[in-house]
């Protein structure tokens, strides 16, 4: 796992850094770090998303939260100024 991996989230590739396997509670888990996206990214996976454009997820402490369309719009306006999200 020394090499970088590319993850495709929606249609944009983002470089995943330093994937490594760690033992947590006696189980192997893959831990990855990735670069912060310079633009909003929506997750579309196996048709499970609630919105046509995909779901917008953000990190919140140790977890991940799916934002409603209204909350996602507000987050995008403040986090990605000039992104075109109105």
Residue frames as a rotation matrix with the C-alpha (Angstrom) as fourth column:
UNK 1
0.559 0.829 0.000 0.00
0.829 -0.559 0.000 0.00
0.000 0.000 -1.000 0.00
UNK 2
-0.275 -0.760 -0.589 2.92
0.649 -0.599 0.470 2.33
-0.710 -0.253 0.657 -0.59
UNK 3
-0.826 -0.048 0.561 1.50
0.524 -0.430 0.735 3.69
0.206 0.902 0.380 -3.83
UNK 4
-0.744 0.626 -0.231 -1.13
-0.457 -0.730 -0.508 6.39
-0.487 -0.273 0.830 -4.08
UNK 5
-0.585 0.661 0.470 -4.63
0.754 0.656 0.016 5.32
-0.298 0.364 -0.882 -5.03
UNK 6
-0.928 0.372 0.024 -7.23
-0.323 -0.835 0.446 7.23
0.186 0.407 0.894 -6.98
UNK 7
-0.561 0.828 0.024 -10.82
0.584 0.416 -0.697 7.26
-0.587 -0.377 -0.717 -5.79
UNK 8
-0.850 0.368 0.375 -13.55
0.143 -0.525 0.839 8.35
0.506 0.767 0.394 -8.10
UNK 9
-0.498 0.722 -0.480 -16.27
0.590 -0.123 -0.798 10.18
-0.635 -0.681 -0.365 -6.20
UNK 10
0.558 0.698 -0.449 -19.00
-0.078 -0.495 -0.865 11.34
-0.826 0.518 -0.222 -8.58
UNK 11
0.921 -0.225 0.317 -16.93
0.363 0.210 -0.908 12.26
0.137 0.952 0.275 -11.67
UNK 12
0.628 -0.705 0.329 -13.89
-0.616 -0.709 -0.342 13.86
0.475 0.013 -0.880 -10.02
UNK 13
0.466 -0.542 -0.700 -10.74
0.520 0.807 -0.279 11.90
0.716 -0.234 0.658 -9.13
UNK 14
0.685 -0.297 0.665 -9.08
-0.642 -0.677 0.359 12.74
0.344 -0.673 -0.655 -5.81
UNK 15
-0.104 -0.858 -0.502 -5.74
-0.266 0.511 -0.818 11.42
0.958 0.048 -0.281 -4.64
UNK 16
0.943 0.331 0.042 -5.83
-0.155 0.323 0.934 9.21
0.295 -0.887 0.355 -1.57
UNK 17
0.066 -0.977 0.204 -2.67
-0.676 -0.194 -0.711 9.45
0.734 -0.091 -0.673 0.52
UNK 18
-0.685 -0.630 0.366 -1.07
-0.663 0.330 -0.672 6.94
0.303 -0.703 -0.643 2.85
UNK 19
0.530 0.832 -0.167 -3.58
-0.649 0.524 0.552 4.05
0.546 -0.184 0.817 2.94
UNK 20
-0.668 -0.744 -0.018 -2.63
-0.548 0.509 -0.664 1.68
0.503 -0.434 -0.748 5.74
UNK 21
0.247 0.701 -0.669 -4.10
0.081 0.673 0.736 -1.25
0.966 -0.236 0.110 7.61
UNK 22
-0.611 -0.355 0.708 -4.51
-0.658 -0.269 -0.703 -0.88
0.440 -0.895 -0.070 11.38
UNK 23
-0.532 0.432 -0.729 -5.92
0.558 0.826 0.082 -3.17
0.637 -0.363 -0.680 14.04
UNK 24
-0.621 0.454 0.639 -8.96
-0.671 -0.730 -0.134 -1.71
0.405 -0.512 0.758 15.83
UNK 25
0.125 0.660 0.741 -10.73
-0.920 0.356 -0.162 -3.81
-0.371 -0.661 0.652 18.48
UNK 26
-0.229 -0.348 0.909 -8.99
-0.168 0.934 0.315 -6.87
-0.959 -0.080 -0.273 17.09
UNK 27
0.578 0.477 0.662 -10.16
0.585 0.324 -0.744 -6.25
-0.569 0.817 -0.092 13.51
UNK 28
-0.604 -0.774 0.191 -8.20
0.659 -0.351 0.665 -5.05
-0.447 0.527 0.722 10.50
UNK 29
0.650 0.741 -0.168 -9.42
0.496 -0.581 -0.645 -1.75
-0.575 0.336 -0.746 9.05
UNK 30
-0.167 -0.651 0.740 -8.06
0.962 -0.272 -0.021 0.26
0.215 0.708 0.672 6.15
UNK 31
0.404 0.194 -0.894 -7.36
0.516 -0.855 0.047 3.85
-0.756 -0.481 -0.445 7.15
UNK 32
-0.065 -0.395 0.916 -6.97
0.970 -0.240 -0.035 6.44
0.234 0.887 0.399 4.40
UNK 33
-0.091 0.013 -0.996 -6.23
0.319 -0.947 -0.042 10.13
-0.943 -0.322 0.082 4.27
UNK 34
0.055 0.099 0.994 -7.23
0.998 -0.032 -0.052 12.20
0.027 0.995 -0.100 1.28
UNK 35
-0.905 -0.418 0.078 -6.65
0.423 -0.904 0.067 15.71
0.042 0.094 0.995 0.09
UNK 36
-0.226 0.823 -0.521 -9.32
0.280 -0.457 -0.844 18.30
-0.933 -0.336 -0.127 0.75
UNK 37
-0.033 0.303 0.952 -11.35
0.992 0.123 -0.005 18.92
-0.119 0.945 -0.305 -2.37
UNK 38
-0.911 -0.302 -0.282 -11.04
0.264 -0.951 0.162 22.37
-0.317 0.073 0.945 -3.97
UNK 39
-0.641 0.755 -0.141 -14.66
-0.637 -0.421 0.645 22.08
0.428 0.503 0.751 -5.14
UNK 40
-0.018 0.716 0.698 -17.92
-0.870 0.333 -0.363 20.51
-0.492 -0.614 0.617 -3.91
UNK 41
-0.809 -0.218 -0.545 -18.17
-0.464 0.808 0.365 16.76
0.361 0.548 -0.755 -4.53
UNK 42
0.145 0.924 0.355 -21.40
-0.978 0.189 -0.092 14.76
-0.152 -0.333 0.930 -4.49
UNK 43
-0.789 -0.424 0.444 -21.46
-0.422 0.900 0.108 11.01
-0.446 -0.102 -0.889 -3.89
UNK 44
0.346 0.817 -0.461 -23.39
-0.938 0.306 -0.162 8.84
0.009 0.488 0.873 -6.33
UNK 45
-0.754 -0.651 0.094 -23.12
-0.656 0.752 -0.057 5.14
-0.034 -0.104 -0.994 -5.61
UNK 46
-0.956 0.293 0.002 -25.21
0.290 0.945 0.153 2.21
0.043 0.147 -0.988 -6.84
UNK 47
-0.401 0.855 0.328 -28.33
0.130 -0.302 0.944 4.38
0.907 0.422 0.010 -7.15
UNK 48
-0.108 0.331 -0.937 -28.62
0.951 0.311 0.000 4.73
0.291 -0.891 -0.348 -3.36
UNK 49
-0.951 -0.289 -0.106 -28.37
0.307 -0.913 -0.270 8.53
-0.019 -0.289 0.957 -3.32
UNK 50
-0.167 0.932 -0.323 -31.48
0.721 -0.108 -0.685 10.52
-0.673 -0.347 -0.654 -2.40
UNK 51
0.356 0.230 -0.906 -30.82
-0.260 -0.907 -0.332 13.44
-0.898 0.353 -0.263 -4.77
UNK 52
0.968 0.061 0.245 -30.38
0.214 0.315 -0.925 13.33
-0.134 0.947 0.291 -8.56
UNK 53
0.615 -0.780 0.114 -27.03
-0.529 -0.516 -0.673 15.11
0.584 0.354 -0.730 -8.25
UNK 54
-0.116 -0.627 -0.770 -25.83
0.386 0.686 -0.616 12.73
0.915 -0.369 0.162 -5.53
UNK 55
0.809 0.352 -0.471 -25.56
0.544 -0.142 0.827 13.09
0.224 -0.925 -0.306 -1.77
UNK 56
0.193 -0.735 0.650 -23.41
-0.231 -0.678 -0.698 15.78
0.954 -0.015 -0.301 -0.16
UNK 57
0.744 -0.013 -0.668 -21.51
0.570 0.534 0.625 14.50
0.349 -0.845 0.405 2.87
UNK 58
0.310 -0.671 0.673 -19.29
-0.501 -0.717 -0.485 16.35
0.808 -0.187 -0.558 5.36
UNK 59
-0.321 -0.494 -0.808 -17.05
0.545 0.602 -0.584 15.24
0.775 -0.627 0.076 8.19
UNK 60
0.415 0.420 0.807 -18.31
-0.513 -0.625 0.589 16.04
0.752 -0.658 -0.044 11.68
UNK 61
0.326 -0.421 0.846 -15.82
-0.859 0.242 0.451 15.03
-0.395 -0.874 -0.283 14.35
UNK 62
-0.629 -0.624 0.463 -15.11
-0.418 0.774 0.475 11.32
-0.656 0.105 -0.748 13.91
UNK 63
-0.148 0.688 0.710 -18.19
0.517 0.666 -0.538 10.77
-0.843 0.288 -0.454 11.73
UNK 64
-0.987 -0.044 0.154 -19.73
0.158 -0.402 0.902 11.67
0.023 0.915 0.404 8.40
UNK 65
-0.297 0.918 -0.264 -23.06
0.221 -0.203 -0.954 13.48
-0.929 -0.342 -0.143 8.01
UNK 66
-0.562 0.248 0.790 -25.26
0.815 -0.001 0.580 13.64
0.144 0.969 -0.201 4.89
UNK 67
-0.802 0.241 -0.547 -26.59
0.007 -0.911 -0.412 17.18
-0.598 -0.334 0.729 4.49
UNK 68
0.246 0.934 0.260 -30.06
0.626 0.052 -0.778 18.04
-0.740 0.354 -0.571 3.23
UNK 69
0.095 -0.197 0.976 -30.16
0.948 -0.282 -0.149 19.97
0.305 0.939 0.160 -0.06
UNK 70
0.845 0.257 0.468 -30.78
0.140 -0.952 0.271 23.26
0.516 -0.163 -0.841 1.80
UNK 71
0.815 -0.579 0.002 -27.96
-0.083 -0.113 0.990 22.65
-0.573 -0.808 -0.140 4.29
UNK 72
0.161 -0.767 0.621 -25.64
0.849 0.429 0.309 21.48
-0.504 0.477 0.720 1.52
UNK 73
0.433 0.073 0.898 -26.32
0.706 -0.648 -0.288 24.68
0.561 0.758 -0.332 -0.44
UNK 74
0.962 -0.065 0.266 -25.49
-0.211 -0.798 0.565 26.84
0.175 -0.600 -0.781 2.58
UNK 75
0.571 -0.796 0.201 -22.33
0.212 0.380 0.901 24.84
-0.793 -0.471 0.385 3.33
UNK 76
0.147 -0.501 0.853 -21.18
0.980 0.192 -0.056 25.09
-0.136 0.844 0.519 -0.30
UNK 77
0.704 0.164 0.691 -21.81
0.360 -0.921 -0.150 28.86
0.611 0.354 -0.708 -0.40
UNK 78
0.900 -0.350 0.260 -19.66
-0.424 -0.563 0.709 29.39
-0.101 -0.749 -0.655 2.72
UNK 79
0.438 -0.759 0.481 -16.95
0.097 0.572 0.815 26.73
-0.894 -0.311 0.324 2.14
UNK 80
-0.331 -0.505 0.797 -16.55
0.832 0.243 0.499 27.12
-0.446 0.828 0.340 -1.64
UNK 81
0.216 0.435 -0.874 -17.13
0.003 -0.896 -0.445 30.80
-0.976 0.093 -0.195 -2.50
UNK 82
-0.145 -0.219 -0.965 -17.53
-0.872 -0.433 0.229 31.34
-0.468 0.874 -0.128 -6.21
UNK 83
-0.774 -0.175 0.609 -18.52
-0.012 0.965 0.262 27.72
-0.633 0.196 -0.749 -6.85
UNK 84
-0.839 0.500 -0.217 -21.64
-0.349 -0.187 0.919 28.83
0.419 0.846 0.331 -8.70
UNK 85
-0.524 0.680 -0.513 -24.02
0.781 0.623 0.028 27.25
0.339 -0.386 -0.858 -6.17
UNK 86
-0.772 0.327 0.545 -26.86
-0.329 -0.939 0.098 29.71
0.544 -0.104 0.833 -5.71
